[in-house]
Amino acid sequence: MPHFGLIDDSLQQADASLLRARLHVRGGKIRLSEGRKEDGVAALYDAQVHAMFRYFDSSELRSDLPIGDDDDLNDDRTLFIILKKAGVIDSTMDVQDFDYIYQIMDDAIEDNMIEFDEHQFMFRFNRIMISLKALPFDESELPKRIPETL
């Protein structure tokens, strides 16, 4: 995993989730550039999930979220929908964007990346991550990369 051994245990959970997301963005992009599509997509999906977790891990950010009694906070799609309702995810994106990213991740797990459109995937991924304020970031502020984690 791109974050193994790089996240300080003393960080608040929300800060750790954001750092993990950014480390996975870095690792995922490296993997894609090496032609390791399945690994890259898996890392980038994990980045997106942890960027969303940040809003639920922080009591300050969580207080602004419209969480219903029946909402399953263990379901990534539900987290996306809650963040969309709260206005965190901007109005140009909808649940179909999340579903597209999820389907690509599922294809990666199933080793079925024959028709993978990296440009379309990254376009949607980047828009979501910008809305989640996980992108852009200064890579020099991240812990030094440990090649063995890739």
Contacts in CASP RR format, 6 or more apart in sequence:
PFRMAT RR
TARGET T0000
AUTHOR 0000-0000-0000
METHOD contacts of the structure
MODEL  1
MPHFGLIDDSLQQADASLLRARLHVRGGKIRLSEGRKEDGVAALYDAQVH
AMFRYFDSSELRSDLPIGDDDDLNDDRTLFIILKKAGVIDSTMDVQDFDY
IYQIMDDAIEDNMIEFDEHQFMFRFNRIMISLKALPFDESELPKRIPETL
1 24 0 8 1.000
1 43 0 8 1.000
1 46 0 8 1.000
1 149 0 8 1.000
2 23 0 8 1.000
2 24 0 8 1.000
2 26 0 8 1.000
2 27 0 8 1.000
2 28 0 8 1.000
2 43 0 8 1.000
2 145 0 8 1.000
2 149 0 8 1.000
2 150 0 8 1.000
3 19 0 8 1.000
3 20 0 8 1.000
3 23 0 8 1.000
3 24 0 8 1.000
3 149 0 8 1.000
4 146 0 8 1.000
4 149 0 8 1.000
5 146 0 8 1.000
5 149 0 8 1.000
6 19 0 8 1.000
6 23 0 8 1.000
6 142 0 8 1.000
6 143 0 8 1.000
6 146 0 8 1.000
6 149 0 8 1.000
7 16 0 8 1.000
7 19 0 8 1.000
7 20 0 8 1.000
7 23 0 8 1.000
7 143 0 8 1.000
8 16 0 8 1.000
11 19 0 8 1.000
12 57 0 8 1.000
12 58 0 8 1.000
13 57 0 8 1.000
13 58 0 8 1.000
14 54 0 8 1.000
14 55 0 8 1.000
14 57 0 8 1.000
14 58 0 8 1.000
14 61 0 8 1.000
16 57 0 8 1.000
17 50 0 8 1.000
17 51 0 8 1.000
17 53 0 8 1.000
17 54 0 8 1.000
17 57 0 8 1.000
18 50 0 8 1.000
18 51 0 8 1.000
18 54 0 8 1.000
18 134 0 8 1.000
19 142 0 8 1.000
20 46 0 8 1.000
20 47 0 8 1.000
20 50 0 8 1.000
21 46 0 8 1.000
21 47 0 8 1.000
21 48 0 8 1.000
21 49 0 8 1.000
21 50 0 8 1.000
21 51 0 8 1.000
21 54 0 8 1.000
21 129 0 8 1.000
21 132 0 8 1.000
21 134 0 8 1.000
22 47 0 8 1.000
22 134 0 8 1.000
22 137 0 8 1.000
22 142 0 8 1.000
23 47 0 8 1.000
23 142 0 8 1.000
23 143 0 8 1.000
24 43 0 8 1.000
24 44 0 8 1.000
24 46 0 8 1.000
24 47 0 8 1.000
24 50 0 8 1.000
25 43 0 8 1.000
25 44 0 8 1.000
25 47 0 8 1.000
25 129 0 8 1.000
25 134 0 8 1.000
25 135 0 8 1.000
25 137 0 8 1.000
26 139 0 8 1.000
26 142 0 8 1.000
26 145 0 8 1.000
27 40 0 8 1.000
27 43 0 8 1.000
27 145 0 8 1.000
27 150 0 8 1.000
28 39 0 8 1.000
28 40 0 8 1.000
28 41 0 8 1.000
28 43 0 8 1.000
28 44 0 8 1.000
28 47 0 8 1.000
29 40 0 8 1.000
29 44 0 8 1.000
30 150 0 8 1.000
31 37 0 8 1.000
31 39 0 8 1.000
31 40 0 8 1.000
31 43 0 8 1.000
31 150 0 8 1.000
32 40 0 8 1.000
32 41 0 8 1.000
32 44 0 8 1.000
32 118 0 8 1.000
37 108 0 8 1.000
37 113 0 8 1.000
37 116 0 8 1.000
37 118 0 8 1.000
38 108 0 8 1.000
38 109 0 8 1.000
38 111 0 8 1.000
38 113 0 8 1.000
39 108 0 8 1.000
40 108 0 8 1.000
41 104 0 8 1.000
41 105 0 8 1.000
41 107 0 8 1.000
41 108 0 8 1.000
41 113 0 8 1.000
41 116 0 8 1.000
41 121 0 8 1.000
42 105 0 8 1.000
42 108 0 8 1.000
42 109 0 8 1.000
44 121 0 8 1.000
44 125 0 8 1.000
45 101 0 8 1.000
45 102 0 8 1.000
45 104 0 8 1.000
45 105 0 8 1.000
45 108 0 8 1.000
47 129 0 8 1.000
47 134 0 8 1.000
48 101 0 8 1.000
48 125 0 8 1.000
48 128 0 8 1.000
48 129 0 8 1.000
48 132 0 8 1.000
49 76 0 8 1.000
49 79 0 8 1.000
51 128 0 8 1.000
51 129 0 8 1.000
51 132 0 8 1.000
51 133 0 8 1.000
51 134 0 8 1.000
52 76 0 8 1.000
52 79 0 8 1.000
52 80 0 8 1.000
52 83 0 8 1.000
52 132 0 8 1.000
53 79 0 8 1.000
54 61 0 8 1.000
54 132 0 8 1.000
54 134 0 8 1.000
55 61 0 8 1.000
55 62 0 8 1.000
55 65 0 8 1.000
55 79 0 8 1.000
55 83 0 8 1.000
55 86 0 8 1.000
55 88 0 8 1.000
55 132 0 8 1.000
56 62 0 8 1.000
56 65 0 8 1.000
56 73 0 8 1.000
56 79 0 8 1.000
64 86 0 8 1.000
65 82 0 8 1.000
65 83 0 8 1.000
65 86 0 8 1.000
66 82 0 8 1.000
66 85 0 8 1.000
66 86 0 8 1.000
67 73 0 8 1.000
67 82 0 8 1.000
71 78 0 8 1.000
71 82 0 8 1.000
72 78 0 8 1.000
73 79 0 8 1.000
76 98 0 8 1.000
76 102 0 8 1.000
77 95 0 8 1.000
77 98 0 8 1.000
77 99 0 8 1.000
77 102 0 8 1.000
80 89 0 8 1.000
80 95 0 8 1.000
80 98 0 8 1.000
81 95 0 8 1.000
83 89 0 8 1.000
83 132 0 8 1.000
84 93 0 8 1.000
84 94 0 8 1.000
84 95 0 8 1.000
88 131 0 8 1.000
88 132 0 8 1.000
89 128 0 8 1.000
89 131 0 8 1.000
89 132 0 8 1.000
90 127 0 8 1.000
90 131 0 8 1.000
92 127 0 8 1.000
93 124 0 8 1.000
93 127 0 8 1.000
93 128 0 8 1.000
93 131 0 8 1.000
97 124 0 8 1.000
97 127 0 8 1.000
97 128 0 8 1.000
98 128 0 8 1.000
100 120 0 8 1.000
100 121 0 8 1.000
100 124 0 8 1.000
101 121 0 8 1.000
101 124 0 8 1.000
101 125 0 8 1.000
101 128 0 8 1.000
104 113 0 8 1.000
104 116 0 8 1.000
104 121 0 8 1.000
107 113 0 8 1.000
107 116 0 8 1.000
126 135 0 8 1.000
129 135 0 8 1.000
130 136 0 8 1.000
END
